């Protein structure tokens, strides 16, 4: 019998170690005591918002019109991923047509990157949660680091 053990060391940095523009996005530990574990086969209603818009929408690369506003796209690779340039998500929060068009773009490209979203972060947390919930029921992962007091949000650093 062979016994293998592996030690993993994790260095959690505190807010005081860094100057954060948005301290409300500091990571928090999330454990089973914080989040009730759901059954593996919990049925969740799903309505794919991409079906509510014109499928010909994305034939306009490298520019795209979202609700009569032209935006530019930069493909990260020919088949997967796009950077959406010069666009603030905050301007789309209350526009269901644009959110449906974004759903189609995401469906076809797999990953969308939006940089410099300061205006969007100012809507924290209610409007951002509402924006995310438009696309479906948020899933809380009890094994990851989340935004303090908002376990449905996970920060991703690039």
BELDA-V980546 format. One line per field, one symbol per residue. phi: phi as a letter, one per 30 degrees, with the letter a starting at -180 (. if undefined). Layout:
phi->???
This chain:
phi->.cccbbcccccccceddbccdbddcddbdbbeddbddcddcddbdbbddddcbdddeddcedcbcchicdbcccddaecbibccchbceedcecbdddddddddedddcibbcbchceddddddcddddddddeckddcccdcbdbdeibddcbdbcc
